[in-house]
């Protein structure tokens, strides 16, 4: 362009003339003209509303960018902050028709100021500028860049916060669009709204990492995780995602108040952030509430389990021995090749872990569907009433699903009893067609990492057992009785004790469930001993018989083992 530029107030001014601040330009915006253009008026109203209501800078920044793009009928728009120590513009957000190397929320998009005299003049003297490829006065380097980007014109205005230059808004146009002084005036008014949002967010201390940082804890946020996913080459990379949340966090807030809850979240975030920071390329983020995410690049589920175990141990040592978290992990597979799929798989694993009780870890493999009614028995360390609620929860679950099969009903019962007594594992087996073996139908098993205070959900033992080898199980299946065996309980069936040692548990409660066409065995295992299992045994037996009496005829045809 020539020796003229668009002033920050929207008028044309000499390149060596000073201009007024953005607030004054916003006050002089011709509202009558804006009202004549309904989309422009709507965009300005939405921007004003966002500035007035939003507490977080990234929220209002996104609204400003999108609405400005609409109001100006532009091709793309970028809002950038001037980082004077680096003598560069750092782009915070890009919207519209972006180039292949541009992203909506860039993390490291910088443009040196010294190499562009128009940008340098805008930042140092507050002078806006416009260019178009068909303008004979357009500088050759600007024309070359516009053509390289596939754009036809550009306009840029400064963003002033008080007397301080904060950054710029840069807009491009295509398809014959050309920007004029009226567009500059409108864009300067939008820049003034941006300045108000900046001032408000800084006053509230919520300009956090310019849209990629959680304001409470200081670690990354969900947008940062999404950004990492967007940058991932899913054809070659194999990231692993860990999700975790605090057990009983609402109870902590209710008991100790929200300031205590906030301190706990910050402490947990500090531990996760420090451990993730020691792994090249890993990032820890707070997704919201008490839910956190750890992204491990090119990792395995084994590495994820190591991280969860170490993190749980450090949380106990550095934060509070009573603090526990549940974990869910997922790795990329041929079916899971996007960030959304990976988070969904990890979330399913987390929910599965939480259904088994506090301080659980689950990863990989198919996740069992949640039986109805189990949410009523969410076990708490200070809540001893779970067993008392057991019968009501099971009955309600069966009433909700009158078409439920007997194996499904036994799963409901197994989950409920396991939560009530904090069981280490449960298993449901059916008698084989020949009547001499037990075939595993469904199960949830775990191994306790005692040094870390974490229980890891694992695969169960063999899928088929010879009943001749386990007389206590055979008797229970035949007559609907129960048996109790433990490594330290006199009179226990030696075969059951040997199996306990093999599986790594200390006690087992077996409940036989005779039915019309097939008998079942429900087993509950404990890491801690037999007392809790002994206490719950009569109720478990009654409820198993209740399930069989209601549903034994609704079982689908049995498959042979």
DRENKE-570405 format. One record per residue (C-alpha): residue number from 1; residue in one letter; x, z, y. Coordinates in steps of 0.05 Angstrom, whole numbers. Example, Ala and Ser with C-alpha at 12.3 -4.5 7.8 and 13.67 -1.06 7.14 Angstrom:
<atoms>
ATOM   nr  rest      px      pz      py
ATOM    1     A     246     156     -90
ATOM    2     S     273     143     -21
</atoms>
This chain:
<atoms>
ATOM   nr  rest      px      pz      py
ATOM    1     X       0       0       0
ATOM    2     X      21      -4      74
ATOM    3     X      42      52     121
ATOM    4     X     -28      82     117
ATOM    5     X     -55     133      68
ATOM    6     X    -120     169      59
ATOM    7     X    -119     237      93
ATOM    8     X    -139     299      55
ATOM    9     X    -203     302      97
ATOM   10     X    -223     234      71
ATOM   11     X    -205     194     133
ATOM   12     X    -149     144     142
ATOM   13     X     -87     174     174
ATOM   14     X     -16     153     188
ATOM   15     X      35     170     134
ATOM   16     X      73     213     184
ATOM   17     X      11     249     210
ATOM   18     X     -11     318     185
ATOM   19     X     -79     330     155
ATOM   20     X    -127     388     152
ATOM   21     X    -142     433      92
ATOM   22     X    -191     417      37
ATOM   23     X    -242     471      55
ATOM   24     X    -255     438     122
ATOM   25     X    -264     371      87
ATOM   26     X    -314     402      40
ATOM   27     X    -354     429      98
ATOM   28     X    -357     360     129
ATOM   29     X    -381     326      66
ATOM   30     X    -441     282      89
ATOM   31     X    -495     314      46
ATOM   32     X    -546     263      69
ATOM   33     X    -502     208      40
ATOM   34     X    -491     248     -24
ATOM   35     X    -566     260     -30
ATOM   36     X    -577     186     -27
ATOM   37     X    -535     180     -90
ATOM   38     X    -571     224    -141
ATOM   39     X    -515     225    -194
ATOM   40     X    -465     247    -141
ATOM   41     X    -511     302    -117
ATOM   42     X    -523     326    -188
ATOM   43     X    -448     326    -202
ATOM   44     X    -434     368    -140
ATOM   45     X    -489     417    -157
ATOM   46     X    -462     426    -228
ATOM   47     X    -392     437    -201
ATOM   48     X    -417     489    -152
ATOM   49     X    -456     524    -206
ATOM   50     X    -395     524    -253
ATOM   51     X    -350     553    -198
ATOM   52     X    -401     607    -183
ATOM   53     X    -413     629    -255
ATOM   54     X    -351     617    -297
ATOM   55     X    -302     674    -307
ATOM   56     X    -249     632    -341
ATOM   57     X    -210     577    -307
ATOM   58     X    -211     529    -366
ATOM   59     X    -287     529    -367
ATOM   60     X    -296     510    -295
ATOM   61     X    -237     462    -297
ATOM   62     X    -271     422    -351
ATOM   63     X    -336     419    -313
ATOM   64     X    -301     398    -249
ATOM   65     X    -263     343    -284
ATOM   66     X    -323     314    -322
ATOM   67     X    -370     317    -262
ATOM   68     X    -319     288    -215
ATOM   69     X    -308     231    -264
ATOM   70     X    -383     217    -262
ATOM   71     X    -391     224    -187
ATOM   72     X    -334     176    -173
ATOM   73     X    -354     126    -228
ATOM   74     X    -281     129    -249
ATOM   75     X    -245     108    -312
ATOM   76     X    -202     171    -319
ATOM   77     X    -186     234    -282
ATOM   78     X    -130     285    -287
ATOM   79     X    -120     353    -254
ATOM   80     X     -48     376    -249
ATOM   81     X     -12     437    -223
ATOM   82     X      51     433    -182
ATOM   83     X     106     474    -215
ATOM   84     X     156     477    -158
ATOM   85     X     211     510    -199
ATOM   86     X     211     448    -244
ATOM   87     X     197     400    -187
ATOM   88     X     143     370    -231
ATOM   89     X      68     363    -238
ATOM   90     X      41     395    -302
ATOM   91     X     -24     362    -325
ATOM   92     X     -76     413    -346
ATOM   93     X    -134     367    -366
ATOM   94     X    -147     293    -376
ATOM   95     X    -217     264    -382
ATOM   96     X    -246     195    -388
ATOM   97     X    -213     133    -418
ATOM   98     X    -145     161    -437
ATOM   99     X     -81     125    -457
ATOM  100     X     -58     131    -530
ATOM  101     X      -6     184    -511
ATOM  102     X     -54     225    -469
ATOM  103     X     -95     284    -494
ATOM  104     X    -152     323    -463
ATOM  105     X    -115     389    -460
ATOM  106     X     -41     372    -459
ATOM  107     X      10     426    -471
ATOM  108     X      73     392    -445
ATOM  109     X      53     334    -400
ATOM  110     X      98     336    -339
ATOM  111     X     112     285    -284
ATOM  112     X     174     291    -240
ATOM  113     X     156     293    -166
ATOM  114     X     221     267    -137
ATOM  115     X     215     200    -173
ATOM  116     X     148     184    -138
ATOM  117     X     150     184     -62
ATOM  118     X      74     181     -56
ATOM  119     X      65     242    -101
ATOM  120     X     121     279     -66
ATOM  121     X      89     265       2
ATOM  122     X      21     288     -24
ATOM  123     X      49     354     -48
ATOM  124     X      94     368      11
ATOM  125     X      50     344      67
ATOM  126     X     -20     343      37
ATOM  127     X     -30     268      45
ATOM  128     X     -76     232      -4
ATOM  129     X     -64     160     -25
ATOM  130     X     -99     101     -57
ATOM  131     X     -73      38     -91
ATOM  132     X    -103     -24    -123
ATOM  133     X     -70     -79    -163
ATOM  134     X    -100    -133    -119
ATOM  135     X     -79    -100     -54
ATOM  136     X     -22    -141     -25
ATOM  137     X       6     -76       5
ATOM  138     X       7     -39     -62
ATOM  139     X      79     -17     -77
ATOM  140     X     108     -58    -135
ATOM  141     X     124       4    -178
ATOM  142     X      52      30    -169
ATOM  143     X      23     -38    -188
ATOM  144     X      68     -41    -249
ATOM  145     X      46      28    -272
ATOM  146     X     -27      13    -262
ATOM  147     X     -22     -50    -302
ATOM  148     X      17     -13    -356
ATOM  149     X     -39      39    -361
ATOM  150     X     -93     -15    -361
ATOM  151     X    -121       9    -294
ATOM  152     X    -139     -29    -231
ATOM  153     X    -137      25    -178
ATOM  154     X    -119      97    -165
ATOM  155     X    -134     153    -116
ATOM  156     X    -101     222    -111
ATOM  157     X    -117     282     -67
ATOM  158     X     -83     349     -60
ATOM  159     X    -111     416     -82
ATOM  160     X     -96     470     -32
ATOM  161     X    -106     545     -45
ATOM  162     X    -106     576      24
ATOM  163     X     -41     553      55
ATOM  164     X      -8     539     -11
ATOM  165     X      -4     472     -45
ATOM  166     X     -30     482    -116
ATOM  167     X     -31     411    -145
ATOM  168     X     -69     346    -145
ATOM  169     X    -130     309    -173
ATOM  170     X    -113     238    -194
ATOM  171     X    -167     187    -211
ATOM  172     X    -165     115    -236
ATOM  173     X    -215      58    -237
ATOM  174     X    -227      -5    -277
ATOM  175     X    -277     -62    -282
ATOM  176     X    -273     -81    -209
ATOM  177     X    -279      -9    -183
ATOM  178     X    -243       3    -117
ATOM  179     X    -236      69     -81
ATOM  180     X    -249      76      -6
ATOM  181     X    -248     129      48
ATOM  182     X    -317     155      25
ATOM  183     X    -290     166     -45
ATOM  184     X    -231     202     -17
ATOM  185     X    -276     248      23
ATOM  186     X    -318     263     -38
ATOM  187     X    -257     276     -81
ATOM  188     X    -228     322     -28
ATOM  189     X    -292     362     -28
ATOM  190     X    -286     368    -104
ATOM  191     X    -214     390     -94
ATOM  192     X    -240     445     -48
ATOM  193     X    -286     469    -103
ATOM  194     X    -227     469    -150
ATOM  195     X    -189     513    -100
ATOM  196     X    -247     562     -99
ATOM  197     X    -246     565    -175
ATOM  198     X    -171     577    -175
ATOM  199     X    -177     632    -124
ATOM  200     X    -234     665    -162
ATOM  201     X    -199     661    -229
ATOM  202     X    -134     688    -203
ATOM  203     X    -171     745    -170
ATOM  204     X    -200     762    -238
ATOM  205     X    -132     752    -272
ATOM  206     X    -161     698    -317
ATOM  207     X    -117     638    -304
ATOM  208     X     -89     647    -374
ATOM  209     X     -37     597    -395
ATOM  210     X     -78     543    -359
ATOM  211     X    -132     538    -412
ATOM  212     X     -91     550    -475
ATOM  213     X     -83     626    -475
ATOM  214     X    -131     682    -493
ATOM  215     X    -142     725    -430
ATOM  216     X    -148     792    -466
ATOM  217     X     -90     789    -515
ATOM  218     X     -42     738    -485
ATOM  219     X     -35     697    -549
ATOM  220     X     -62     627    -559
ATOM  221     X    -137     612    -560
ATOM  222     X    -182     566    -600
ATOM  223     X    -167     507    -553
ATOM  224     X     -93     514    -568
ATOM  225     X    -108     510    -643
ATOM  226     X    -151     449    -632
ATOM  227     X     -95     418    -591
ATOM  228     X     -46     429    -648
ATOM  229     X     -95     397    -696
ATOM  230     X    -102     337    -650
ATOM  231     X     -26     329    -650
ATOM  232     X     -20     335    -726
ATOM  233     X      -4     273    -767
ATOM  234     X     -52     286    -824
ATOM  235     X     -21     232    -867
ATOM  236     X      45     269    -873
ATOM  237     X      35     341    -851
ATOM  238     X       7     397    -894
ATOM  239     X     -11     456    -849
ATOM  240     X     -42     520    -876
ATOM  241     X     -93     561    -837
ATOM  242     X    -103     636    -843
ATOM  243     X    -164     669    -812
ATOM  244     X    -172     744    -808
ATOM  245     X    -218     794    -775
ATOM  246     X    -219     869    -769
ATOM  247     X    -259     911    -817
ATOM  248     X    -311     953    -782
ATOM  249     X    -292     931    -711
ATOM  250     X    -362     942    -684
ATOM  251     X    -360    1013    -710
ATOM  252     X    -295    1024    -673
ATOM  253     X    -326     998    -608
ATOM  254     X    -388    1041    -618
ATOM  255     X    -348    1104    -635
ATOM  256     X    -288    1099    -587
ATOM  257     X    -314    1052    -533
ATOM  258     X    -296     981    -514
ATOM  259     X    -230     998    -479
ATOM  260     X    -205    1026    -546
ATOM  261     X    -230     963    -581
ATOM  262     X    -194     919    -530
ATOM  263     X    -129     959    -541
ATOM  264     X    -136     949    -616
ATOM  265     X    -146     874    -607
ATOM  266     X     -84     870    -563
ATOM  267     X     -43     909    -614
ATOM  268     X     -65     865    -672
ATOM  269     X     -51     802    -630
ATOM  270     X      19     828    -614
ATOM  271     X      35     837    -688
ATOM  272     X       8     769    -708
ATOM  273     X      41     735    -649
ATOM  274     X     108     766    -665
ATOM  275     X     106     748    -739
ATOM  276     X      82     677    -724
ATOM  277     X     136     669    -671
ATOM  278     X     190     681    -725
ATOM  279     X     166     619    -763
ATOM  280     X     185     552    -735
ATOM  281     X     124     516    -708
ATOM  282     X      74     571    -727
ATOM  283     X      23     596    -677
ATOM  284     X     -24     657    -676
ATOM  285     X     -89     652    -637
ATOM  286     X    -151     693    -622
ATOM  287     X    -213     652    -637
ATOM  288     X    -261     702    -607
ATOM  289     X    -286     773    -618
ATOM  290     X    -242     805    -672
ATOM  291     X    -227     739    -708
ATOM  292     X    -155     713    -707
ATOM  293     X    -123     650    -733
ATOM  294     X     -52     635    -756
ATOM  295     X     -30     563    -764
ATOM  296     X      30     552    -810
ATOM  297     X      58     481    -807
ATOM  298     X      78     448    -873
ATOM  299     X      66     511    -913
ATOM  300     X      36     532    -979
ATOM  301     X     -18     582    -999
ATOM  302     X      38     625   -1028
ATOM  303     X      70     627    -959
ATOM  304     X       3     645    -929
ATOM  305     X      -5     703    -977
ATOM  306     X      64     729    -959
ATOM  307     X      46     725    -885
ATOM  308     X     -19     762    -895
ATOM  309     X      14     816    -937
ATOM  310     X      71     826    -887
ATOM  311     X      22     827    -828
ATOM  312     X     -23     878    -862
ATOM  313     X      37     923    -876
ATOM  314     X      62     918    -804
ATOM  315     X      -8     931    -777
ATOM  316     X     -11     996    -817
ATOM  317     X      58    1017    -793
ATOM  318     X      55     995    -720
ATOM  319     X     -18    1001    -702
ATOM  320     X     -58    1049    -745
ATOM  321     X     -59    1066    -819
ATOM  322     X    -135    1063    -818
ATOM  323     X    -138     992    -790
ATOM  324     X    -151     939    -842
ATOM  325     X    -166     865    -840
ATOM  326     X    -196     813    -887
ATOM  327     X    -161     746    -895
ATOM  328     X    -182     676    -915
ATOM  329     X    -132     620    -924
ATOM  330     X    -137     545    -936
ATOM  331     X     -88     489    -946
ATOM  332     X     -95     414    -937
ATOM  333     X    -120     376    -997
ATOM  334     X    -144     304   -1008
ATOM  335     X    -213     329    -988
ATOM  336     X    -189     373    -930
ATOM  337     X    -151     329    -881
ATOM  338     X    -176     349    -812
ATOM  339     X    -172     411    -769
ATOM  340     X    -246     423    -773
ATOM  341     X    -246     418    -849
ATOM  342     X    -186     465    -854
ATOM  343     X    -218     518    -810
ATOM  344     X    -284     512    -848
ATOM  345     X    -248     522    -915
ATOM  346     X    -209     582    -888
ATOM  347     X    -273     611    -860
ATOM  348     X    -308     604    -927
ATOM  349     X    -250     640    -960
ATOM  350     X    -253     695    -907
ATOM  351     X    -328     705    -918
ATOM  352     X    -315     709    -993
ATOM  353     X    -261     762    -982
ATOM  354     X    -306     803    -936
ATOM  355     X    -362     803    -987
ATOM  356     X    -316     839   -1036
ATOM  357     X    -300     896    -988
ATOM  358     X    -248     915    -935
ATOM  359     X    -174     893    -936
ATOM  360     X    -186     833    -981
ATOM  361     X    -148     767    -983
ATOM  362     X    -178     702   -1011
ATOM  363     X    -148     632   -1013
ATOM  364     X    -157     565   -1045
ATOM  365     X    -204     541   -1099
ATOM  366     X    -279     536   -1099
ATOM  367     X    -313     593   -1062
ATOM  368     X    -372     626   -1098
ATOM  369     X    -437     621   -1060
ATOM  370     X    -459     686   -1027
ATOM  371     X    -515     719   -1067
ATOM  372     X    -574     740   -1025
ATOM  373     X    -582     813   -1006
ATOM  374     X    -508     832   -1010
ATOM  375     X    -502     839    -935
ATOM  376     X    -544     902    -942
ATOM  377     X    -487     935    -980
ATOM  378     X    -428     921    -935
ATOM  379     X    -385     980    -955
ATOM  380     X    -351    1024    -902
ATOM  381     X    -297    1075    -915
ATOM  382     X    -340    1130    -884
ATOM  383     X    -406    1106    -914
ATOM  384     X    -423    1138    -981
ATOM  385     X    -494    1114    -982
ATOM  386     X    -479    1045   -1010
ATOM  387     X    -495    1066   -1081
ATOM  388     X    -561    1097   -1057
ATOM  389     X    -581    1030   -1027
ATOM  390     X    -560     991   -1089
ATOM  391     X    -628     989   -1124
ATOM  392     X    -666     968   -1062
ATOM  393     X    -616     912   -1046
ATOM  394     X    -619     883   -1116
ATOM  395     X    -695     886   -1120
ATOM  396     X    -702     852   -1051
ATOM  397     X    -653     798   -1071
ATOM  398     X    -693     781   -1134
ATOM  399     X    -758     781   -1094
ATOM  400     X    -728     732   -1044
ATOM  401     X    -710     684   -1100
ATOM  402     X    -764     686   -1154
ATOM  403     X    -733     622   -1184
ATOM  404     X    -665     655   -1194
ATOM  405     X    -634     649   -1263
ATOM  406     X    -612     710   -1301
ATOM  407     X    -537     695   -1293
ATOM  408     X    -548     688   -1218
ATOM  409     X    -585     754   -1216
ATOM  410     X    -529     788   -1253
ATOM  411     X    -481     760   -1201
ATOM  412     X    -523     793   -1147
ATOM  413     X    -520     858   -1186
ATOM  414     X    -445     852   -1198
ATOM  415     X    -430     839   -1125
ATOM  416     X    -474     897   -1104
ATOM  417     X    -444     947   -1152
ATOM  418     X    -373     923   -1136
ATOM  419     X    -385     937   -1062
ATOM  420     X    -418    1004   -1075
ATOM  421     X    -358    1031   -1115
ATOM  422     X    -303     987   -1084
ATOM  423     X    -289     955   -1152
ATOM  424     X    -227     914   -1162
ATOM  425     X    -262     860   -1203
ATOM  426     X    -325     841   -1239
ATOM  427     X    -340     792   -1294
ATOM  428     X    -402     764   -1328
ATOM  429     X    -396     736   -1398
ATOM  430     X    -448     705   -1444
ATOM  431     X    -451     709   -1519
ATOM  432     X    -429     644   -1551
ATOM  433     X    -477     601   -1592
ATOM  434     X    -445     627   -1656
ATOM  435     X    -454     699   -1633
ATOM  436     X    -382     719   -1647
ATOM  437     X    -349     707   -1579
ATOM  438     X    -358     721   -1505
ATOM  439     X    -349     664   -1456
ATOM  440     X    -334     679   -1383
ATOM  441     X    -390     653   -1337
ATOM  442     X    -369     679   -1268
ATOM  443     X    -323     731   -1239
ATOM  444     X    -286     758   -1179
ATOM  445     X    -219     790   -1192
ATOM  446     X    -164     820   -1149
ATOM  447     X     -95     851   -1149
ATOM  448     X     -78     908   -1103
ATOM  449     X     -14     904   -1062
ATOM  450     X      -6     979   -1055
ATOM  451     X      54     978   -1009
ATOM  452     X      16     934    -959
ATOM  453     X     -54     962    -968
ATOM  454     X     -82     893    -984
ATOM  455     X    -123     870   -1043
ATOM  456     X    -112     797   -1063
ATOM  457     X    -168     759   -1098
ATOM  458     X    -141     723   -1159
ATOM  459     X    -162     684   -1221
ATOM  460     X    -189     726   -1278
ATOM  461     X    -164     731   -1350
ATOM  462     X    -178     686   -1410
ATOM  463     X    -246     650   -1410
ATOM  464     X    -262     666   -1483
ATOM  465     X    -258     732   -1521
ATOM  466     X    -269     745   -1596
ATOM  467     X    -321     800   -1600
ATOM  468     X    -291     823   -1666
ATOM  469     X    -230     845   -1627
ATOM  470     X    -270     886   -1577
ATOM  471     X    -320     931   -1614
ATOM  472     X    -343     969   -1552
ATOM  473     X    -362     903   -1518
ATOM  474     X    -396     878   -1581
ATOM  475     X    -439     941   -1587
ATOM  476     X    -459     938   -1514
ATOM  477     X    -480     865   -1518
ATOM  478     X    -520     877   -1582
ATOM  479     X    -562     936   -1559
ATOM  480     X    -559     936   -1483
ATOM  481     X    -517     999   -1478
ATOM  482     X    -457    1015   -1434
ATOM  483     X    -385    1034   -1448
ATOM  484     X    -330    1064   -1405
ATOM  485     X    -256    1055   -1418
ATOM  486     X    -196    1077   -1378
ATOM  487     X    -121    1083   -1388
ATOM  488     X    -127    1159   -1380
ATOM  489     X    -195    1171   -1411
ATOM  490     X    -196    1203   -1480
ATOM  491     X    -239    1166   -1530
ATOM  492     X    -233    1098   -1497
ATOM  493     X    -234    1036   -1541
ATOM  494     X    -160    1020   -1553
ATOM  495     X    -174     945   -1548
ATOM  496     X    -206     954   -1479
ATOM  497     X    -148     997   -1456
ATOM  498     X     -98     945   -1478
ATOM  499     X    -137     892   -1439
ATOM  500     X    -138     937   -1378
ATOM  501     X     -62     942   -1381
ATOM  502     X     -56     867   -1389
ATOM  503     X    -101     854   -1329
ATOM  504     X     -70     908   -1286
ATOM  505     X    -132     953   -1278
ATOM  506     X    -143    1026   -1295
ATOM  507     X    -216    1029   -1317
ATOM  508     X    -274     985   -1337
ATOM  509     X    -349     995   -1342
ATOM  510     X    -385     949   -1390
ATOM  511     X    -461     938   -1387
ATOM  512     X    -495     899   -1443
ATOM  513     X    -554     855   -1423
ATOM  514     X    -596     830   -1482
ATOM  515     X    -642     772   -1463
ATOM  516     X    -691     726   -1498
ATOM  517     X    -643     670   -1517
ATOM  518     X    -574     696   -1498
ATOM  519     X    -541     763   -1489
ATOM  520     X    -493     780   -1432
ATOM  521     X    -439     829   -1415
ATOM  522     X    -428     853   -1344
ATOM  523     X    -360     886   -1332
ATOM  524     X    -335     923   -1270
ATOM  525     X    -261     940   -1263
ATOM  526     X    -227     992   -1220
ATOM  527     X    -157    1002   -1192
ATOM  528     X    -168    1076   -1181
ATOM  529     X    -197    1105   -1245
ATOM  530     X    -263    1115   -1280
ATOM  531     X    -300    1168   -1240
ATOM  532     X    -337    1122   -1192
ATOM  533     X    -354    1075   -1250
ATOM  534     X    -381    1133   -1291
ATOM  535     X    -425    1156   -1234
ATOM  536     X    -456    1087   -1224
ATOM  537     X    -463    1070   -1298
ATOM  538     X    -535    1094   -1309
ATOM  539     X    -561    1058   -1248
ATOM  540     X    -523     994   -1266
ATOM  541     X    -553     996   -1335
ATOM  542     X    -624    1004   -1308
ATOM  543     X    -616     948   -1258
ATOM  544     X    -586     901   -1310
ATOM  545     X    -646     913   -1354
ATOM  546     X    -692     901   -1294
ATOM  547     X    -658     834   -1281
ATOM  548     X    -666     814   -1354
ATOM  549     X    -739     835   -1356
ATOM  550     X    -756     793   -1295
ATOM  551     X    -712     731   -1306
ATOM  552     X    -690     724   -1378
ATOM  553     X    -739     666   -1389
ATOM  554     X    -715     627   -1328
ATOM  555     X    -645     613   -1353
ATOM  556     X    -627     539   -1359
ATOM  557     X    -606     511   -1425
ATOM  558     X    -540     540   -1448
ATOM  559     X    -478     498   -1454
ATOM  560     X    -434     509   -1515
ATOM  561     X    -365     537   -1500
</atoms>
